[in-house]
Amino acid sequence: MNGLLDIFGNSQGLQGLLSPEQLKSVQDNSLINAGLAIMAASRGGQPGTGRASLGNALLQGLQAGQGAYQSGIESQVANVLTAQK
């Protein structure tokens, strides 16, 4: 599973700052967002526009997963830094 999650970002540099549970939560949310975006893209956009291609659906899913991963990491790091003040 780590190989798949590496497409969203390598969290090795964050292991001293974030707990394994925090990293897993971010990774889980990234995969959920990727899956939901793929499902949404596979159903098609506006009525009458047809379905997205497999490649386009995967691209949309990966972009959603990457965005969720990045915002999740930023949020977790901000929480840790706030707690240290």
TATA-V92552 format. One record per residue. N is the residue number from 0. PHI is phi in degrees with one decimal (* if undefined). PSI is psi in whole degrees, 0 to 359 (none if undefined). Layout:
n = (N;N)
phi = (PHI;PHI)
psi = (PSI;PSI)
This chain:
n = (0;1;2;3;4;5;6;7;8;9;10;11;12;13;14;15;16;17;18;19;20;21;22;23;24;25;26;27;28;29;30;31;32;33;34;35;36;37;38;39;40;41;42;43;44;45;46;47;48;49;50;51;52;53;54;55;56;57;58;59;60;61;62;63;64;65;66;67;68;69;70;71;72;73;74;75;76;77;78;79;80;81;82;83;84)
phi = (*;-60.1;-60.4;-66.3;-70.0;-65.5;-69.4;-86.7;149.1;-90.1;-95.6;-60.6;-72.9;-100.2;-65.4;-81.9;-94.4;-108.8;-74.4;-57.5;-66.8;-65.4;-63.9;-63.6;-61.3;-63.8;-63.9;-61.0;-63.3;-63.2;-66.8;-62.6;-63.2;-62.8;-62.8;-64.5;-67.2;-64.6;-63.1;-64.0;-67.9;-71.9;-83.5;97.6;-86.7;-72.0;-56.9;87.7;-92.8;83.9;-87.5;-74.6;-69.2;-58.4;-61.2;-66.9;-63.0;-64.4;-60.5;-61.9;-65.7;-64.6;-64.5;-65.3;-64.2;-63.7;-62.7;-65.5;-63.9;-63.4;-68.5;-66.1;-63.4;-59.3;-65.5;-64.9;-64.7;-61.3;-63.1;-65.5;-65.6;-66.3;-67.1;-79.0;-75.5)
psi = (327;325;317;319;338;341;337;338;146;121;11;324;348;357;334;338;318;147;160;326;320;317;318;321;315;316;317;314;324;315;322;313;321;314;317;321;322;316;317;318;327;340;347;162;247;152;136;356;350;176;154;154;164;315;318;319;317;319;314;321;317;321;318;319;318;316;318;321;312;313;327;317;314;318;315;318;318;320;318;315;323;320;334;344;none)
